Amino acid sequence: MMSVDVEISEVGPRDGLQGLKAFVPTSVKTAWITAEAAAGVREIEVCSFVPAKVVPQFTDAREVVAHALSVPGLTVAALVPNLRGAEDAVAAGVHKITFTLSASRSHSLANVRRTPEEQLAEFARIVAFVRGLPKERRPFLSAGLSTVFGCVYEGAVDEGAVRRLASALAEAGADDVSLADTTGSAHPLQVRRVVAVVKAEIGDTLTALHLHDTRGLGLANVLAGLDAGIRAFDAALGGLGGCPFAPGALGNIVTEDLVYMLEAMGLRTGIDLDRLVAARRELAAALPGERFVGHLHHAGVPKGFRPPSASIP
């Protein structure tokens, strides 16, 4: 497996689809996963294990996971909000579980119907469950702290609370912690400052950022994250996605635009841009009428551009 400088996790099949009203056929989801993996994407968050009455989009979660597990070299991730979801994810065989906890009380109640403190206690139960499994069945347990940079209900989020919750997640047993700009409120100086604050508390346990481009600052915030030492980022093909429990918070950062920026800067992602753009084109054709954004698919890869990943055997 080739060495990379920056890891990109594709979250579109989960975050990009969770807010769509129409059910996306399982065949479209599996074709998407296959195409991105073929382009060199090494980790994909393929679904969420939540009650069907809450998010009907993931009623086929087991089938999607089963397909993803058949793709060689792919790390298969799924988001879970509670212990029941974690149990279902483990039963399905995922490699990685992402647990979500909101730094905003109002968003937490809207999203999972628990306060942050109650959700932290739920995470402790998940840790105990995972640690009780045989080693060969234990998934990687990632804790995602959401609404870190702002909340549509409460506005500014206390950075001290963010630091304390990140510390609590690490102490509870998270294998790593990521910070999410759920509402697309962040700006680069804020990203740099908050990452530094959290890193001072939990060190290298903070590994990743989940950024949205709601206000056009997504890639600028990636640069701020890179400056602060982050080397893993979530993104969605075509910028699909947003949190259905955070009104107006549309748009993950665009996977293909992110890959182009990083590769143009000389940072290896291991991802083939031409194949990634082709995957986006196929997905857009399969989801007519859905909101796709971004720039690379319009302008194309510049003539003579040779990304560093192309030179890696």
C-alpha positions in Angstrom: 0.0 0.0 0.0 1.4 3.4 -1.0 2.5 5.9 1.6 0.4 9.1 1.9 0.9 12.5 3.5 -2.8 13.2 4.2 -5.6 10.7 4.7 -8.9 11.5 3.2 -12.0 9.7 4.5 -15.0 9.8 2.1 -18.2 10.4 4.2 -20.6 11.0 1.3 -22.4 7.7 1.4 -23.3 8.5 5.0 -23.3 12.3 5.5 -24.1 13.0 1.9 -27.2 10.9 1.8 -28.6 11.1 5.3 -30.7 14.2 4.5 -32.1 13.2 1.2 -35.8 12.6 1.1 -35.8 10.0 -1.6 -34.2 6.6 -0.9 -31.1 6.0 -2.9 -31.0 2.5 -4.4 -28.5 0.1 -2.8 -27.0 -0.5 -6.2 -26.1 3.2 -6.5 -24.5 3.3 -3.1 -22.4 0.2 -3.7 -21.3 1.4 -7.2 -20.3 4.7 -5.5 -18.2 2.9 -3.0 -16.6 0.7 -5.6 -15.7 3.6 -7.8 -14.1 5.7 -5.1 -12.1 2.8 -3.8 -10.9 2.1 -7.3 -9.7 5.8 -7.4 -7.6 5.2 -4.4 -9.8 6.3 -1.5 -8.8 4.1 1.4 -11.5 4.8 4.0 -15.2 5.3 3.3 -17.9 5.9 5.9 -20.6 3.9 4.2 -23.7 4.3 6.4 -25.1 5.0 9.8 -26.7 2.5 12.1 -29.7 4.4 13.3 -33.4 3.5 13.6 -35.1 3.3 10.2 -37.9 5.6 11.4 -35.3 8.3 12.1 -33.2 8.0 8.9 -34.9 5.7 6.4 -32.0 6.1 4.0 -30.0 3.5 5.9 -32.4 0.6 6.0 -30.0 -1.2 3.7 -27.0 -0.6 6.0 -26.1 -4.3 6.4 -26.2 -4.8 2.6 -24.0 -1.8 1.9 -21.5 -2.8 4.6 -21.3 -6.3 3.2 -20.5 -5.0 -0.2 -17.9 -2.6 1.1 -16.2 -5.3 3.1 -15.7 -7.2 -0.2 -13.6 -4.3 -1.6 -9.9 -5.1 -1.1 -7.9 -2.7 1.0 -10.9 -0.5 2.0 -11.4 0.6 5.6 -15.2 0.4 6.1 -16.5 2.9 8.6 -20.0 3.6 10.0 -21.4 6.2 12.2 -23.4 5.2 15.4 -25.2 7.4 17.9 -25.7 4.8 20.6 -24.8 1.4 22.0 -27.5 -0.3 19.9 -26.0 1.2 16.8 -22.5 0.0 17.8 -23.8 -3.5 18.4 -25.4 -3.5 14.9 -22.2 -2.1 13.3 -20.1 -4.8 15.0 -22.5 -7.5 13.9 -22.2 -6.2 10.3 -18.4 -6.4 10.6 -17.3 -2.8 10.1 -13.6 -1.9 10.6 -14.3 1.5 12.2 -17.1 3.0 14.3 -17.5 6.7 14.5 -19.5 7.9 17.5 -20.9 11.4 17.6 -21.2 13.7 20.5 -22.2 17.4 20.2 -20.5 20.2 22.1 -23.8 22.1 21.9 -26.6 21.0 24.3 -29.3 22.2 22.0 -27.9 20.4 19.0 -27.3 17.2 21.0 -30.9 17.1 22.1 -32.1 17.7 18.6 -29.7 15.1 17.1 -29.7 12.2 19.6 -32.2 13.4 22.2 -29.5 13.3 24.9 -27.5 16.0 26.6 -23.7 16.0 26.0 -23.2 14.5 29.4 -25.7 11.7 28.7 -24.1 11.0 25.4 -20.7 10.8 27.0 -22.1 8.1 29.3 -23.4 6.3 26.3 -20.0 6.4 24.8 -18.6 4.8 27.9 -21.0 1.9 27.5 -19.9 1.5 23.9 -16.2 1.4 25.0 -17.0 -1.3 27.5 -18.9 -3.3 24.8 -16.1 -3.0 22.3 -13.4 -3.9 24.9 -15.4 -7.0 25.8 -15.1 -8.4 22.2 -12.4 -10.7 21.1 -9.5 -8.7 19.7 -10.1 -9.8 16.2 -13.6 -8.4 16.3 -12.9 -5.1 17.9 -13.5 -2.2 15.5 -11.4 1.0 15.7 -13.4 3.4 17.9 -13.4 7.0 16.7 -15.1 9.8 18.7 -16.4 12.7 16.6 -17.1 15.9 18.5 -19.6 18.0 16.5 -20.7 21.6 16.5 -17.3 22.5 17.8 -17.0 25.8 15.9 -20.6 27.0 16.2 -24.2 26.0 16.6 -27.3 27.1 14.6 -29.3 27.0 17.9 -26.9 28.5 20.4 -24.4 30.5 18.2 -20.8 30.4 19.6 -19.7 27.3 21.4 -17.5 27.6 24.5 -14.0 26.4 23.6 -13.5 25.3 27.2 -16.4 22.9 26.9 -14.9 21.6 23.6 -11.6 21.0 25.4 -13.3 19.2 28.3 -15.4 17.0 26.2 -12.5 16.0 23.9 -10.5 15.2 27.0 -13.4 13.1 28.4 -13.8 11.2 25.2 -10.1 10.4 25.1 -10.1 9.3 28.8 -13.2 7.2 28.2 -11.3 5.1 25.6 -11.6 6.7 22.2 -8.9 5.4 19.8 -8.9 8.9 18.3 -10.9 12.1 18.3 -12.0 14.3 15.5 -13.5 17.8 15.5 -16.4 18.7 13.3 -17.6 22.1 11.9 -21.1 20.7 11.7 -22.7 24.1 10.8 -20.0 25.4 8.5 -19.4 28.3 10.9 -15.6 28.0 11.3 -12.9 30.4 10.0 -9.2 29.6 9.7 -7.9 31.4 12.8 -10.6 29.7 14.8 -9.7 26.3 13.4 -6.0 26.8 14.2 -6.8 28.0 17.7 -9.2 25.3 18.7 -7.0 22.5 17.3 -4.1 23.9 19.3 -6.3 24.0 22.5 -7.5 20.4 22.0 -4.1 19.1 21.0 -2.6 20.6 24.2 -5.2 18.6 26.1 -5.2 15.2 24.3 -2.1 15.3 22.1 -2.0 13.0 19.0 -5.3 11.5 20.0 -6.8 14.4 18.0 -6.3 13.2 14.4 -8.9 14.6 12.1 -11.2 17.4 11.0 -14.7 17.1 9.6 -15.3 20.4 7.8 -18.3 21.9 5.9 -18.2 24.5 3.2 -21.5 26.1 4.0 -20.0 29.6 4.0 -17.2 29.0 1.4 -14.3 28.6 3.9 -14.0 24.8 3.8 -10.6 24.5 2.0 -9.2 27.6 3.8 -10.0 25.7 7.0 -8.3 22.6 5.7 -5.1 24.7 5.3 -5.5 26.0 8.9 -5.9 22.4 10.0 -2.7 21.4 8.2 -0.8 24.3 9.8 -2.0 23.0 13.2 -0.8 19.5 12.5 -3.9 17.7 11.3 -3.3 15.1 8.6 -6.7 13.5 8.1 -9.9 15.1 6.7 -13.4 14.0 5.9 -14.9 15.1 2.6 -17.9 14.2 0.3 -17.9 13.6 -3.4 -19.5 16.6 -5.1 -19.9 18.3 -1.7 -23.0 16.3 -0.8 -24.4 16.4 2.7 -25.2 18.3 5.8 -26.8 17.7 9.1 -30.6 17.3 9.0 -30.7 18.4 12.6 -28.8 21.6 12.0 -31.0 23.7 9.6 -29.1 25.4 6.8 -25.8 23.5 7.5 -25.4 22.2 3.9 -22.3 21.0 2.2 -19.3 18.9 3.1 -16.0 20.0 1.6 -15.7 18.6 -1.9 -13.5 15.5 -2.1 -12.2 16.1 -5.6 -11.4 19.7 -4.9 -9.7 18.8 -1.7 -7.6 16.1 -3.4 -6.6 18.6 -6.1 -5.5 21.2 -3.6 -3.4 18.8 -1.5 -1.8 17.1 -4.5 -1.0 20.5 -6.1 0.7 21.5 -2.8 2.9 18.3 -3.1 1.0 16.4 -0.4 0.3 12.8 -1.4 -3.2 11.4 -1.0 -2.9 8.3 -3.0 -6.0 9.2 -4.9 -6.3 9.3 -8.7 -7.9 12.6 -9.6 -9.2 11.5 -13.1 -10.8 8.4 -11.6 -12.3 10.4 -8.8 -13.9 13.0 -11.1 -15.2 10.1 -13.2 -16.8 8.6 -10.0 -18.4 12.0 -9.3 -19.8 12.1 -12.9 -21.3 8.7 -12.5 -22.8 9.5 -9.1 -24.4 12.8 -10.4 -25.9 10.9 -13.3 -27.4 8.4 -10.8 -28.8 11.1 -8.6 -30.4 13.6 -11.0 -31.7 16.8 -9.3 -29.5 16.5 -6.2 -27.2 19.3 -5.2 -23.6 18.8 -6.4 -21.0 21.5 -6.1 -17.3 22.0 -6.6 -14.9 23.4 -9.2 -12.5 20.7 -10.4 -15.2 18.8 -12.4 -15.9 22.1 -14.3 -12.4 23.3 -15.0 -10.6 19.9 -15.1 -7.1 19.0 -14.1 -4.6 21.6 -15.5 -2.6 20.5 -18.5 0.7 19.0 -17.5 -0.3 18.6 -13.9 1.5 15.6 -12.3 0.4 14.9 -8.8 3.0 13.5 -6.3 0.8 10.4 -5.8 1.4 9.5 -9.5 5.1 8.9 -8.8 4.4 6.4 -5.9 4.7 2.8 -7.0 
